[in-house]
């Protein structure tokens, strides 16, 4: 839920920043020159393109997903090496409620 909401929010920012939709627009500082901004418009705002900001937002989403995946894999690997990821077969057969907590969860 949080991942999908965050991704949609990040991408929607790239769309809703469009001045035609009431947004503030973006400034592409890579394209700015000394003469830009002379007519009262911020540098690069005269040639606004929604795709530029949407692409930047999409790149940010991809970097974040990759960073999270790599970090999660690292933590998963460390836990697997140090502690292991499974309980013993005996504890699994007995039931984790009894082996971990000393009580039954269901009395059937």
Secondary structure, 3 states (H helix, E strand, C coil): CHHHHHHHHHHHHHHHCCHHHCCCCCCCHHHCCCCCCCCCCCCCHHHCCHHHHHHHHHHHHHHHHHHHHHHHHHHHHHHHHHCCCCCCHHHHHHCHHHHHHCCCCCCC
